[in-house]
């Protein structure tokens, strides 16, 4: 192979690796969005992710890990703002329902029933 | 060394077969007298009542912090 050809191959490989790596980073950064889009995970009115029906163990583990992170955030804000963790969590769910749950994705109101978003999302009364 | 396979069943196998036959017979008998156990999920979904300790004025107060929280942590929320 000529030196020029070798250089072209090396550059192509480099671009390919970069693309794959940044793609992976994007998925890592948008874990919750990816889970909501999976069809087996939904947002709950209590501020946490929930599994809809049967889902593989890897999905359940990701959901658990994210919920632990969420609770840590809620606790911090609750302490700073003299609210209960539940109040912070529930308020966050209001925001998530409006801004993050997309058409066709699952969410759960306080009645415990999984719903699919179709058009405008139903919000609990206290969301204001 | 020669290995000979016994032509008669081992007593343990006999015991297992006897137990299996007893269980099968008991099952047939139970079905005959209508002894089936039904497992059914409740018709009504479980109610989650979150409204007990939620203060509306607190939710209003939290609005900015919570919106910032969600904006700044897209992977988690």
N, CA and C atoms of all chains as a GROMACS GRO file, in nm:
protein
  615
    1UNK      N    1   0.086  -0.120   0.000
    1UNK     CA    2   0.000   0.000   0.000
    1UNK      C    3   0.088   0.123   0.000
    2UNK      N    4   0.049   0.224  -0.075
    2UNK     CA    5   0.129   0.346  -0.078
    2UNK      C    6   0.111   0.419   0.055
    3UNK      N    7   0.203   0.512   0.080
    3UNK     CA    8   0.194   0.592   0.203
    3UNK      C    9   0.064   0.671   0.205
    4UNK      N   10   0.025   0.722   0.090
    4UNK     CA   11  -0.096   0.803   0.082
    4UNK      C   12  -0.218   0.718   0.116
    5UNK      N   13  -0.220   0.597   0.062
    5UNK     CA   14  -0.333   0.507   0.088
    5UNK      C   15  -0.341   0.474   0.236
    6UNK      N   16  -0.223   0.446   0.294
    6UNK     CA   17  -0.219   0.414   0.438
    6UNK      C   18  -0.275   0.530   0.519
    7UNK      N   19  -0.239   0.650   0.481
    7UNK     CA   20  -0.285   0.770   0.552
    7UNK      C   21  -0.437   0.781   0.542
    8UNK      N   22  -0.492   0.756   0.422
    8UNK     CA   23  -0.637   0.764   0.403
    8UNK      C   24  -0.708   0.661   0.491
    9UNK      N   25  -0.654   0.540   0.496
    9UNK     CA   26  -0.716   0.435   0.578
    9UNK      C   27  -0.712   0.476   0.724
   10UNK      N   28  -0.597   0.527   0.768
   10UNK     CA   29  -0.583   0.566   0.909
   10UNK      C   30  -0.682   0.676   0.944
   11UNK      N   31  -0.698   0.773   0.856
   11UNK     CA   32  -0.791   0.883   0.882
   11UNK      C   33  -0.934   0.832   0.887
   12UNK      N   34  -0.970   0.745   0.797
   12UNK     CA   35  -1.106   0.691   0.795
   12UNK      C   36  -1.136   0.616   0.924
   13UNK      N   37  -1.039   0.536   0.968
   13UNK     CA   38  -1.058   0.462   1.092
   13UNK      C   39  -1.075   0.558   1.209
   14UNK      N   40  -0.993   0.663   1.208
   14UNK     CA   41  -1.001   0.761   1.316
   14UNK      C   42  -1.138   0.827   1.322
   15UNK      N   43  -1.189   0.865   1.207
   15UNK     CA   44  -1.322   0.928   1.201
   15UNK      C   45  -1.428   0.830   1.250
   16UNK      N   46  -1.413   0.704   1.207
   16UNK     CA   47  -1.512   0.603   1.245
   16UNK      C   48  -1.512   0.583   1.396
   17UNK      N   49  -1.395   0.575   1.456
   17UNK     CA   50  -1.385   0.556   1.600
   17UNK      C   51  -1.445   0.676   1.673
   18UNK      N   52  -1.415   0.795   1.624
   18UNK     CA   53  -1.467   0.916   1.687
   18UNK      C   54  -1.619   0.917   1.682
   19UNK      N   55  -1.673   0.881   1.566
   19UNK     CA   56  -1.819   0.881   1.549
   19UNK      C   57  -1.883   0.782   1.645
   20UNK      N   58  -1.824   0.664   1.654
   20UNK     CA   59  -1.879   0.561   1.741
   20UNK      C   60  -1.872   0.606   1.887
   21UNK      N   61  -1.759   0.665   1.923
   21UNK     CA   62  -1.740   0.707   2.062
   21UNK      C   63  -1.837   0.818   2.098
   22UNK      N   64  -1.852   0.916   2.010
   22UNK     CA   65  -1.943   1.025   2.045
   22UNK      C   66  -2.087   0.977   2.044
   23UNK      N   67  -2.118   0.879   1.959
   23UNK     CA   68  -2.252   0.821   1.962
   23UNK      C   69  -2.279   0.755   2.096
   24UNK      N   70  -2.180   0.685   2.142
   24UNK     CA   71  -2.193   0.619   2.273
   24UNK      C   72  -2.208   0.722   2.383
   25UNK      N   73  -2.128   0.828   2.372
   25UNK     CA   74  -2.136   0.932   2.476
   25UNK      C   75  -2.274   0.995   2.477
   26UNK      N   76  -2.331   1.010   2.357
   26UNK     CA   77  -2.462   1.072   2.351
   26UNK      C   78  -2.565   0.984   2.423
   27UNK      N   79  -2.559   0.852   2.401
   27UNK     CA   80  -2.653   0.763   2.468
   27UNK      C   81  -2.631   0.769   2.618
   28UNK      N   82  -2.506   0.771   2.659
   28UNK     CA   83  -2.477   0.779   2.803
   28UNK      C   84  -2.539   0.903   2.862
   29UNK      N   85  -2.525   1.016   2.790
   29UNK     CA   86  -2.573   1.141   2.845
   29UNK      C   87  -2.724   1.150   2.848
   30UNK      N   88  -2.793   1.080   2.762
   30UNK     CA   89  -2.938   1.089   2.754
   30UNK      C   90  -3.004   0.959   2.795
   31UNK      N   91  -2.956   0.903   2.903
   31UNK     CA   92  -3.006   0.773   2.949
   31UNK      C   93  -3.156   0.776   2.970
   32UNK      N   94  -3.204   0.877   3.039
   32UNK     CA   95  -3.347   0.879   3.071
   32UNK      C   96  -3.430   0.893   2.944
   33UNK      N   97  -3.384   0.973   2.850
   33UNK     CA   98  -3.458   0.989   2.723
   33UNK      C   99  -3.462   0.857   2.648
   34UNK      N  100  -3.348   0.787   2.647
   34UNK     CA  101  -3.343   0.657   2.578
   34UNK      C  102  -3.438   0.557   2.644
   35UNK      N  103  -3.443   0.558   2.776
   35UNK     CA  104  -3.533   0.466   2.846
   35UNK      C  105  -3.679   0.498   2.816
   36UNK      N  106  -3.712   0.627   2.816
   36UNK     CA  107  -3.851   0.664   2.785
   36UNK      C  108  -3.887   0.621   2.644
   37UNK      N  109  -3.790   0.629   2.554
   37UNK     CA  110  -3.815   0.594   2.414
   37UNK      C  111  -3.820   0.443   2.392
   38UNK      N  112  -3.773   0.366   2.491
   38UNK     CA  113  -3.763   0.221   2.472
   38UNK      C  114  -3.899   0.152   2.466
   39UNK      N  115  -4.001   0.220   2.524
   39UNK     CA  116  -4.134   0.160   2.523
   39UNK      C  117  -4.164   0.074   2.643
   40UNK      N  118  -4.064   0.048   2.728
   40UNK     CA  119  -4.089  -0.033   2.848
   40UNK      C  120  -4.062   0.045   2.976
   41UNK      N  121  -4.038   0.175   2.962
   41UNK     CA  122  -4.014   0.259   3.079
   41UNK      C  123  -4.101   0.382   3.070
   42UNK      N  124  -4.157   0.426   3.183
   42UNK     CA  125  -4.239   0.546   3.182
   42UNK      C  126  -4.210   0.635   3.300
   43UNK      N  127  -4.262   0.759   3.294
   43UNK     CA  128  -4.244   0.854   3.403
   43UNK      C  129  -4.363   0.845   3.498
   44UNK      N  130  -4.334   0.845   3.627
   44UNK     CA  131  -4.440   0.836   3.728
   44UNK      C  132  -4.466   0.971   3.792
   45UNK      N  133  -4.591   0.990   3.838
   45UNK     CA  134  -4.626   1.118   3.899
   45UNK      C  135  -4.550   1.140   4.030
   46UNK      N  136  -4.492   1.035   4.087
   46UNK     CA  137  -4.415   1.053   4.211
   46UNK      C  138  -4.273   1.100   4.184
   47UNK      N  139  -4.238   1.122   4.057
   47UNK     CA  140  -4.106   1.180   4.024
   47UNK      C  141  -4.000   1.078   3.986
   48UNK      N  142  -4.041   0.952   3.974
   48UNK     CA  143  -3.943   0.848   3.943
   48UNK      C  144  -3.982   0.773   3.817
   49UNK      N  145  -3.881   0.706   3.758
   49UNK     CA  146  -3.906   0.621   3.641
   49UNK      C  147  -3.965   0.489   3.687
   50UNK      N  148  -4.050   0.432   3.604
   50UNK     CA  149  -4.106   0.302   3.635
   50UNK      C  150  -4.100   0.211   3.512
   51UNK      N  151  -4.098   0.080   3.539
   51UNK     CA  152  -4.095  -0.016   3.429
   51UNK      C  153  -4.238  -0.053   3.392
   52UNK      N  154  -4.266  -0.053   3.264
   52UNK     CA  155  -4.400  -0.084   3.214
   52UNK      C  156  -4.402  -0.230   3.171
   53UNK      N  157  -4.473  -0.313   3.244
   53UNK     CA  158  -4.480  -0.455   3.208
   53UNK      C  159  -4.347  -0.523   3.231
   54UNK      N  160  -4.312  -0.618   3.146
   54UNK     CA  161  -4.187  -0.691   3.159
   54UNK      C  162  -4.076  -0.621   3.085
   55UNK      N  163  -3.963  -0.607   3.149
   55UNK     CA  164  -3.848  -0.549   3.082
   55UNK      C  165  -3.724  -0.627   3.124
   56UNK      N  166  -3.623  -0.632   3.037
   56UNK     CA  167  -3.501  -0.706   3.072
   56UNK      C  168  -3.433  -0.648   3.195
   57UNK      N  169  -3.351  -0.729   3.258
   57UNK     CA  170  -3.287  -0.689   3.382
   57UNK      C  171  -3.201  -0.564   3.362
   58UNK      N  172  -3.135  -0.553   3.247
   58UNK     CA  173  -3.048  -0.437   3.225
   58UNK      C  174  -3.130  -0.308   3.230
   59UNK      N  175  -3.251  -0.312   3.175
   59UNK     CA  176  -3.338  -0.194   3.180
   59UNK      C  177  -3.375  -0.163   3.325
   60UNK      N  178  -3.415  -0.264   3.400
   60UNK     CA  179  -3.454  -0.243   3.540
   60UNK      C  180  -3.340  -0.184   3.619
   61UNK      N  181  -3.219  -0.231   3.591
   61UNK     CA  182  -3.102  -0.181   3.664
   61UNK      C  183  -3.076  -0.035   3.632
   62UNK      N  184  -3.090   0.002   3.505
   62UNK     CA  185  -3.071   0.142   3.468
   62UNK      C  186  -3.176   0.231   3.534
   63UNK      N  187  -3.299   0.182   3.536
   63UNK     CA  188  -3.408   0.258   3.600
   63UNK      C  189  -3.378   0.278   3.748
   64UNK      N  190  -3.337   0.171   3.815
   64UNK     CA  191  -3.305   0.182   3.958
   64UNK      C  192  -3.193   0.282   3.981
   65UNK      N  193  -3.089   0.275   3.898
   65UNK     CA  194  -2.974   0.364   3.917
   65UNK      C  195  -3.016   0.510   3.899
   66UNK      N  196  -3.095   0.537   3.797
   66UNK     CA  197  -3.138   0.675   3.774
   66UNK      C  198  -3.229   0.724   3.887
   67UNK      N  199  -3.315   0.638   3.937
   67UNK     CA  200  -3.404   0.678   4.046
   67UNK      C  201  -3.326   0.713   4.172
   68UNK      N  202  -3.217   0.641   4.194
   68UNK     CA  203  -3.133   0.672   4.309
   68UNK      C  204  -3.072   0.811   4.290
   69UNK      N  205  -3.026   0.840   4.168
   69UNK     CA  206  -2.971   0.974   4.143
   69UNK      C  207  -3.077   1.081   4.161
   70UNK      N  208  -3.198   1.054   4.112
   70UNK     CA  209  -3.305   1.153   4.126
   70UNK      C  210  -3.333   1.182   4.272
   71UNK      N  211  -3.342   1.076   4.350
   71UNK     CA  212  -3.375   1.098   4.491
   71UNK      C  213  -3.267   1.182   4.560
   72UNK      N  214  -3.142   1.163   4.521
   72UNK     CA  215  -3.034   1.243   4.579
   72UNK      C  216  -3.054   1.390   4.545
   73UNK      N  217  -3.087   1.420   4.420
   73UNK     CA  218  -3.114   1.559   4.382
   73UNK      C  219  -3.232   1.616   4.460
   74UNK      N  220  -3.339   1.535   4.470
   74UNK     CA  221  -3.459   1.583   4.539
   74UNK      C  222  -3.427   1.615   4.685
   75UNK      N  223  -3.347   1.529   4.747
   75UNK     CA  224  -3.314   1.547   4.888
   75UNK      C  225  -3.236   1.676   4.908
   76UNK      N  226  -3.143   1.702   4.816
   76UNK     CA  227  -3.061   1.822   4.827
   76UNK      C  228  -3.148   1.947   4.818
   77UNK      N  229  -3.236   1.950   4.718
   77UNK     CA  230  -3.323   2.067   4.702
   77UNK      C  231  -3.418   2.079   4.820
   78UNK      N  232  -3.470   1.967   4.866
   78UNK     CA  233  -3.564   1.970   4.979
   78UNK      C  234  -3.497   2.032   5.101
   79UNK      N  235  -3.373   1.995   5.125
   79UNK     CA  236  -3.299   2.052   5.239
   79UNK      C  237  -3.277   2.202   5.219
   80UNK      N  238  -3.233   2.238   5.097
   80UNK     CA  239  -3.204   2.379   5.071
   80UNK      C  240  -3.328   2.466   5.081
   81UNK      N  241  -3.441   2.414   5.035
   81UNK     CA  242  -3.562   2.495   5.022
   81UNK      C  243  -3.667   2.466   5.129
   82UNK      N  244  -3.630   2.384   5.226
   82UNK     CA  245  -3.723   2.350   5.335
   82UNK      C  246  -3.855   2.297   5.283
   83UNK      N  247  -3.843   2.200   5.194
   83UNK     CA  248  -3.960   2.128   5.145
   83UNK      C  249  -3.939   1.981   5.179
   84UNK      N  250  -4.042   1.901   5.160
   84UNK     CA  251  -4.024   1.756   5.177
   84UNK      C  252  -3.967   1.699   5.047
   85UNK      N  253  -3.899   1.588   5.058
   85UNK     CA  254  -3.846   1.521   4.939
   85UNK      C  255  -3.960   1.489   4.844
   86UNK      N  256  -4.074   1.448   4.899
   86UNK     CA  257  -4.189   1.414   4.815
   86UNK      C  258  -4.238   1.535   4.737
   87UNK      N  259  -4.239   1.652   4.802
   87UNK     CA  260  -4.286   1.772   4.732
   87UNK      C  261  -4.194   1.805   4.615
   88UNK      N  262  -4.064   1.796   4.636
   88UNK     CA  263  -3.970   1.822   4.527
   88UNK      C  264  -3.990   1.720   4.414
   89UNK      N  265  -4.004   1.594   4.454
   89UNK     CA  266  -4.018   1.487   4.355
   89UNK      C  267  -4.143   1.506   4.271
   90UNK      N  268  -4.252   1.537   4.337
   90UNK     CA  269  -4.380   1.551   4.269
   90UNK      C  270  -4.379   1.672   4.177
   91UNK      N  271  -4.317   1.780   4.222
   91UNK     CA  272  -4.305   1.900   4.139
   91UNK      C  273  -4.221   1.870   4.016
   92UNK      N  274  -4.114   1.793   4.036
   92UNK     CA  275  -4.029   1.757   3.923
   92UNK      C  276  -4.106   1.674   3.821
   93UNK      N  277  -4.191   1.586   3.870
   93UNK     CA  278  -4.272   1.505   3.778
   93UNK      C  279  -4.360   1.595   3.692
   94UNK      N  280  -4.415   1.701   3.753
   94UNK     CA  281  -4.497   1.795   3.675
   94UNK      C  282  -4.416   1.849   3.557
   95UNK      N  283  -4.291   1.889   3.585
   95UNK     CA  284  -4.206   1.946   3.481
   95UNK      C  285  -4.169   1.839   3.378
   96UNK      N  286  -4.136   1.720   3.426
   96UNK     CA  287  -4.098   1.611   3.335
   96UNK      C  288  -4.216   1.575   3.244
   97UNK      N  289  -4.335   1.568   3.300
   97UNK     CA  290  -4.453   1.535   3.219
   97UNK      C  291  -4.468   1.635   3.106
   98UNK      N  292  -4.451   1.761   3.138
   98UNK     CA  293  -4.474   1.864   3.036
   98UNK      C  294  -4.362   1.869   2.933
   99UNK      N  295  -4.238   1.856   2.979
   99UNK     CA  296  -4.125   1.885   2.891
   99UNK      C  297  -4.051   1.763   2.836
  100UNK      N  298  -4.068   1.646   2.899
  100UNK     CA  299  -3.983   1.534   2.862
  100UNK      C  300  -4.058   1.414   2.805
  101UNK      N  301  -4.180   1.395   2.849
  101UNK     CA  302  -4.256   1.281   2.800
  101UNK      C  303  -4.308   1.314   2.661
  102UNK      N  304  -4.266   1.234   2.561
  102UNK     CA  305  -4.304   1.264   2.424
  102UNK      C  306  -4.430   1.187   2.384
  103UNK      N  307  -4.483   1.225   2.271
  103UNK     CA  308  -4.599   1.156   2.215
  103UNK      C  309  -4.571   1.005   2.206
  104UNK      N  310  -4.666   0.926   2.253
  104UNK     CA  311  -4.650   0.781   2.245
  104UNK      C  312  -4.570   0.721   2.358
  105UNK      N  313  -4.518   0.804   2.448
  105UNK     CA  314  -4.440   0.750   2.560
  105UNK      C  315  -4.529   0.737   2.683
  106UNK      N  316  -4.483   0.653   2.777
  106UNK     CA  317  -4.566   0.617   2.892
  106UNK      C  318  -4.548   0.712   3.009
  107UNK      N  319  -4.658   0.736   3.079
  107UNK     CA  320  -4.653   0.812   3.205
  107UNK      C  321  -4.763   0.758   3.296
  108UNK      N  322  -4.748   0.784   3.425
  108UNK     CA  323  -4.844   0.732   3.522
  108UNK      C  324  -4.889   0.843   3.617
  109UNK      N  325  -5.020   0.865   3.621
  109UNK     CA  326  -5.078   0.962   3.714
  109UNK      C  327  -5.092   0.897   3.852
  110UNK      N  328  -5.134   0.975   3.956
  110UNK     CA  329  -5.148   0.915   4.089
  110UNK      C  330  -5.242   0.794   4.096
  111UNK      N  331  -5.324   0.771   3.996
  111UNK     CA  332  -5.412   0.654   4.001
  111UNK      C  333  -5.341   0.523   3.971
  112UNK      N  334  -5.214   0.529   3.933
  112UNK     CA  335  -5.136   0.408   3.916
  112UNK      C  336  -5.151   0.339   3.783
  113UNK      N  337  -5.219   0.403   3.686
  113UNK     CA  338  -5.243   0.340   3.556
  113UNK      C  339  -5.144   0.395   3.453
  114UNK      N  340  -5.078   0.305   3.379
  114UNK     CA  341  -4.988   0.353   3.274
  114UNK      C  342  -5.070   0.406   3.157
  115UNK      N  343  -5.036   0.526   3.111
  115UNK     CA  344  -5.102   0.585   2.996
  115UNK      C  345  -4.998   0.621   2.892
  116UNK      N  346  -5.044   0.626   2.765
  116UNK     CA  347  -4.956   0.673   2.658
  116UNK      C  348  -4.993   0.815   2.626
  117UNK      N  349  -4.894   0.898   2.610
  117UNK     CA  350  -4.922   1.036   2.577
  117UNK      C  351  -4.980   1.043   2.438
  118UNK      N  352  -5.100   1.103   2.426
  118UNK     CA  353  -5.162   1.128   2.296
  118UNK      C  354  -5.206   1.272   2.295
  119UNK      N  355  -5.132   1.356   2.226
  119UNK     CA  356  -5.163   1.499   2.225
  119UNK      C  357  -5.121   1.559   2.358
  120UNK      N  358  -5.208   1.641   2.417
  120UNK     CA  359  -5.175   1.706   2.543
  120UNK      C  360  -5.169   1.601   2.654
  121UNK      N  361  -5.076   1.621   2.747
  121UNK     CA  362  -5.059   1.524   2.855
  121UNK      C  363  -5.151   1.562   2.972
  122UNK      N  364  -5.207   1.460   3.040
  122UNK     CA  365  -5.288   1.488   3.159
  122UNK      C  366  -5.197   1.519   3.275
  123UNK      N  367  -5.225   1.630   3.342
  123UNK     CA  368  -5.142   1.668   3.457
  123UNK      C  369  -5.224   1.657   3.585
  124UNK      N  370  -5.160   1.613   3.694
  124UNK     CA  371  -5.230   1.618   3.823
  124UNK      C  372  -5.268   1.762   3.856
  125UNK      N  373  -5.377   1.779   3.933
  125UNK     CA  374  -5.427   1.913   3.964
  125UNK      C  375  -5.326   2.003   4.031
  126UNK      N  376  -5.241   1.946   4.118
  126UNK     CA  377  -5.148   2.029   4.194
  126UNK      C  378  -5.032   2.081   4.110
  127UNK      N  379  -5.023   2.037   3.983
  127UNK     CA  380  -4.914   2.089   3.899
  127UNK      C  381  -4.935   2.237   3.866
  128UNK      N  382  -5.059   2.281   3.874
  128UNK     CA  383  -5.083   2.423   3.850
  128UNK      C  384  -5.077   2.463   3.704
  129UNK      N  385  -1.279  -5.552   3.405
  129UNK     CA  386  -1.397  -5.542   3.493
  129UNK      C  387  -1.520  -5.530   3.403
  130UNK      N  388  -1.610  -5.616   3.426
  130UNK     CA  389  -1.732  -5.605   3.346
  130UNK      C  390  -1.839  -5.533   3.427
  131UNK      N  391  -1.919  -5.455   3.353
  131UNK     CA  392  -2.030  -5.384   3.418
  131UNK      C  393  -2.159  -5.447   3.369
  132UNK      N  394  -2.237  -5.491   3.460
  132UNK     CA  395  -2.366  -5.549   3.420
  132UNK      C  396  -2.477  -5.456   3.461
  133UNK      N  397  -2.568  -5.437   3.370
  133UNK     CA  398  -2.683  -5.350   3.400
  133UNK      C  399  -2.791  -5.435   3.463
  134UNK      N  400  -2.841  -5.390   3.576
  134UNK     CA  401  -2.942  -5.469   3.647
  134UNK      C  402  -3.072  -5.467   3.566
  135UNK      N  403  -3.138  -5.577   3.562
  135UNK     CA  404  -3.264  -5.585   3.489
  135UNK      C  405  -3.384  -5.546   3.575
  136UNK      N  406  -3.358  -5.538   3.707
  136UNK     CA  407  -3.470  -5.500   3.795
  136UNK      C  408  -3.453  -5.354   3.837
  137UNK      N  409  -3.563  -5.284   3.865
  137UNK     CA  410  -3.556  -5.143   3.906
  137UNK      C  411  -3.501  -5.134   4.047
  138UNK      N  412  -3.428  -5.026   4.073
  138UNK     CA  413  -3.373  -5.000   4.206
  138UNK      C  414  -3.487  -4.960   4.298
  139UNK      N  415  -3.483  -5.002   4.424
  139UNK     CA  416  -3.593  -4.968   4.518
  139UNK      C  417  -3.624  -4.818   4.522
  140UNK      N  418  -3.524  -4.729   4.513
  140UNK     CA  419  -3.548  -4.584   4.520
  140UNK      C  420  -3.636  -4.540   4.404
  141UNK      N  421  -3.605  -4.594   4.285
  141UNK     CA  422  -3.687  -4.558   4.169
  141UNK      C  423  -3.831  -4.602   4.191
  142UNK      N  424  -3.846  -4.717   4.248
  142UNK     CA  425  -3.981  -4.767   4.280
  142UNK      C  426  -4.055  -4.669   4.369
  143UNK      N  427  -3.983  -4.619   4.473
  143UNK     CA  428  -4.044  -4.525   4.568
  143UNK      C  429  -4.087  -4.398   4.497
  144UNK      N  430  -3.999  -4.345   4.411
  144UNK     CA  431  -4.029  -4.222   4.338
  144UNK      C  432  -4.152  -4.242   4.251
  145UNK      N  433  -4.156  -4.354   4.181
  145UNK     CA  434  -4.269  -4.381   4.093
  145UNK      C  435  -4.399  -4.392   4.172
  146UNK      N  436  -4.388  -4.453   4.288
  146UNK     CA  437  -4.508  -4.469   4.372
  146UNK      C  438  -4.559  -4.333   4.417
  147UNK      N  439  -4.465  -4.246   4.462
  147UNK     CA  440  -4.504  -4.111   4.504
  147UNK      C  441  -4.566  -4.033   4.389
  148UNK      N  442  -4.506  -4.045   4.272
  148UNK     CA  443  -4.559  -3.973   4.156
  148UNK      C  444  -4.700  -4.020   4.125
  149UNK      N  445  -4.720  -4.149   4.132
  149UNK     CA  446  -4.854  -4.203   4.103
  149UNK      C  447  -4.955  -4.154   4.206
  150UNK      N  448  -4.914  -4.147   4.333
  150UNK     CA  449  -5.003  -4.098   4.439
  150UNK      C  450  -5.041  -3.952   4.415
  151UNK      N  451  -4.940  -3.872   4.381
  151UNK     CA  452  -4.965  -3.729   4.357
  151UNK      C  453  -5.060  -3.711   4.239
  152UNK      N  454  -5.034  -3.787   4.133
  152UNK     CA  455  -5.118  -3.777   4.015
  152UNK      C  456  -5.262  -3.814   4.050
  153UNK      N  457  -5.274  -3.923   4.127
  153UNK     CA  458  -5.408  -3.964   4.167
  153UNK      C  459  -5.477  -3.859   4.252
  154UNK      N  460  -5.400  -3.797   4.342
  154UNK     CA  461  -5.457  -3.693   4.428
  154UNK      C  462  -5.502  -3.574   4.345
  155UNK      N  463  -5.420  -3.538   4.246
  155UNK     CA  464  -5.454  -3.426   4.159
  155UNK      C  465  -5.583  -3.453   4.083
  156UNK      N  466  -5.594  -3.571   4.029
  156UNK     CA  467  -5.716  -3.607   3.955
  156UNK      C  468  -5.836  -3.600   4.048
  157UNK      N  469  -5.818  -3.649   4.169
  157UNK     CA  470  -5.928  -3.647   4.268
  157UNK      C  471  -5.968  -3.503   4.300
  158UNK      N  472  -5.867  -3.416   4.323
  158UNK     CA  473  -5.894  -3.275   4.358
  158UNK      C  474  -5.969  -3.206   4.246
  159UNK      N  475  -5.924  -3.230   4.122
  159UNK     CA  476  -5.993  -3.169   4.008
  159UNK      C  477  -6.136  -3.218   4.002
  160UNK      N  478  -6.152  -3.345   4.032
  160UNK     CA  479  -6.286  -3.402   4.025
  160UNK      C  480  -6.380  -3.336   4.124
  161UNK      N  481  -6.331  -3.303   4.245
  161UNK     CA  482  -6.419  -3.240   4.345
  161UNK      C  483  -6.408  -3.088   4.340
  162UNK      N  484  -6.350  -3.032   4.234
  162UNK     CA  485  -6.350  -2.887   4.216
  162UNK      C  486  -6.252  -2.816   4.308
  163UNK      N  487  -6.141  -2.879   4.335
  163UNK     CA  488  -6.046  -2.818   4.429
  163UNK      C  489  -5.939  -2.738   4.358
  164UNK      N  490  -5.977  -2.650   4.264
  164UNK     CA  491  -5.877  -2.568   4.194
  164UNK      C  492  -5.858  -2.436   4.265
  165UNK      N  493  -5.737  -2.388   4.271
  165UNK     CA  494  -5.707  -2.258   4.332
  165UNK      C  495  -5.695  -2.155   4.220
  166UNK      N  496  -5.772  -2.049   4.232
  166UNK     CA  497  -5.768  -1.943   4.131
  166UNK      C  498  -5.681  -1.830   4.179
  167UNK      N  499  -5.594  -1.782   4.090
  167UNK     CA  500  -5.515  -1.663   4.120
  167UNK      C  501  -5.556  -1.555   4.021
  168UNK      N  502  -5.610  -1.447   4.073
  168UNK     CA  503  -5.651  -1.341   3.981
  168UNK      C  504  -5.601  -1.207   4.032
  169UNK      N  505  -5.558  -1.122   3.942
  169UNK     CA  506  -5.515  -0.987   3.980
  169UNK      C  507  -5.639  -0.904   4.011
  170UNK      N  508  -5.627  -0.809   4.103
  170UNK     CA  509  -5.742  -0.725   4.136
  170UNK      C  510  -5.789  -0.645   4.014
  171UNK      N  511  -5.919  -0.624   4.003
  171UNK     CA  512  -5.976  -0.555   3.887
  171UNK      C  513  -5.935  -0.408   3.887
  172UNK      N  514  -5.945  -0.345   4.003
  172UNK     CA  515  -5.917  -0.201   4.011
  172UNK      C  516  -5.768  -0.179   4.030
  173UNK      N  517  -5.708  -0.084   3.956
  173UNK     CA  518  -5.566  -0.057   3.979
  173UNK      C  519  -5.543  -0.001   4.119
  174UNK      N  520  -5.423  -0.020   4.168
  174UNK     CA  521  -5.392   0.026   4.304
  174UNK      C  522  -5.388   0.178   4.304
  175UNK      N  523  -5.458   0.239   4.394
  175UNK     CA  524  -5.462   0.386   4.401
  175UNK      C  525  -5.336   0.437   4.469
  176UNK      N  526  -5.272   0.533   4.408
  176UNK     CA  527  -5.159   0.598   4.473
  176UNK      C  528  -5.203   0.737   4.511
  177UNK      N  529  -5.218   0.762   4.638
  177UNK     CA  530  -5.264   0.893   4.681
  177UNK      C  531  -5.144   0.976   4.724
  178UNK      N  532  -5.104   1.071   4.641
  178UNK     CA  533  -4.988   1.154   4.673
  178UNK      C  534  -5.028   1.285   4.736
  179UNK      N  535  -5.160   1.312   4.742
  179UNK     CA  536  -5.200   1.448   4.778
  179UNK      C  537  -5.194   1.476   4.926
  180UNK      N  538  -5.167   1.376   5.007
  180UNK     CA  539  -5.182   1.392   5.151
  180UNK      C  540  -5.097   1.506   5.205
  181UNK      N  541  -4.965   1.506   5.172
  181UNK     CA  542  -4.878   1.603   5.235
  181UNK      C  543  -4.815   1.700   5.138
  182UNK      N  544  -4.883   1.729   5.027
  182UNK     CA  545  -4.826   1.820   4.929
  182UNK      C  546  -4.885   1.958   4.948
  183UNK      N  547  -4.797   2.055   4.973
  183UNK     CA  548  -4.841   2.192   4.996
  183UNK      C  549  -4.826   2.271   4.867
  184UNK      N  550  -4.936   2.332   4.824
  184UNK     CA  551  -4.937   2.402   4.696
  184UNK      C  552  -4.838   2.517   4.695
  185UNK      N  553  -4.830   2.592   4.806
  185UNK     CA  554  -4.739   2.708   4.807
  185UNK      C  555  -4.593   2.663   4.797
  186UNK      N  556  -4.563   2.548   4.852
  186UNK     CA  557  -4.427   2.494   4.843
  186UNK      C  558  -4.396   2.457   4.698
  187UNK      N  559  -4.490   2.396   4.630
  187UNK     CA  560  -4.469   2.360   4.490
  187UNK      C  561  -4.440   2.484   4.406
  188UNK      N  562  -4.513   2.591   4.434
  188UNK     CA  563  -4.490   2.716   4.361
  188UNK      C  564  -4.349   2.767   4.389
  189UNK      N  565  -4.310   2.761   4.514
  189UNK     CA  566  -4.178   2.808   4.556
  189UNK      C  567  -4.067   2.727   4.490
  190UNK      N  568  -4.091   2.600   4.462
  190UNK     CA  569  -3.989   2.512   4.407
  190UNK      C  570  -3.975   2.523   4.256
  191UNK      N  571  -4.063   2.602   4.194
  191UNK     CA  572  -4.072   2.599   4.048
  191UNK      C  573  -3.938   2.625   3.981
  192UNK      N  574  -3.869   2.732   4.020
  192UNK     CA  575  -3.745   2.766   3.950
  192UNK      C  576  -3.637   2.661   3.971
  193UNK      N  577  -3.621   2.620   4.097
  193UNK     CA  578  -3.516   2.521   4.128
  193UNK      C  579  -3.537   2.392   4.051
  194UNK      N  580  -3.663   2.349   4.043
  194UNK     CA  581  -3.692   2.222   3.977
  194UNK      C  582  -3.671   2.234   3.826
  195UNK      N  583  -3.710   2.346   3.769
  195UNK     CA  584  -3.688   2.363   3.624
  195UNK      C  585  -3.538   2.366   3.592
  196UNK      N  586  -3.460   2.436   3.676
  196UNK     CA  587  -3.315   2.436   3.657
  196UNK      C  588  -3.258   2.296   3.671
  197UNK      N  589  -3.307   2.222   3.770
  197UNK     CA  590  -3.260   2.086   3.794
  197UNK      C  591  -3.279   1.999   3.671
  198UNK      N  592  -3.397   2.005   3.613
  198UNK     CA  593  -3.427   1.922   3.497
  198UNK      C  594  -3.345   1.968   3.376
  199UNK      N  595  -3.331   2.099   3.358
  199UNK     CA  596  -3.254   2.150   3.244
  199UNK      C  597  -3.107   2.110   3.253
  200UNK      N  598  -3.051   2.113   3.373
  200UNK     CA  599  -2.907   2.092   3.387
  200UNK      C  600  -2.868   1.946   3.396
  201UNK      N  601  -2.962   1.857   3.407
  201UNK     CA  602  -2.930   1.715   3.422
  201UNK      C  603  -3.011   1.630   3.325
  202UNK      N  604  -2.986   1.649   3.194
  202UNK     CA  605  -3.070   1.582   3.094
  202UNK      C  606  -3.058   1.430   3.096
  203UNK      N  607  -2.948   1.376   3.143
  203UNK     CA  608  -2.934   1.231   3.145
  203UNK      C  609  -3.023   1.166   3.250
  204UNK      N  610  -3.041   1.237   3.361
  204UNK     CA  611  -3.115   1.182   3.474
  204UNK      C  612  -3.265   1.210   3.462
  205UNK      N  613  -3.299   1.323   3.401
  205UNK     CA  614  -3.441   1.362   3.393
  205UNK      C  615  -3.491   1.364   3.250
   0.00000   0.00000   0.00000
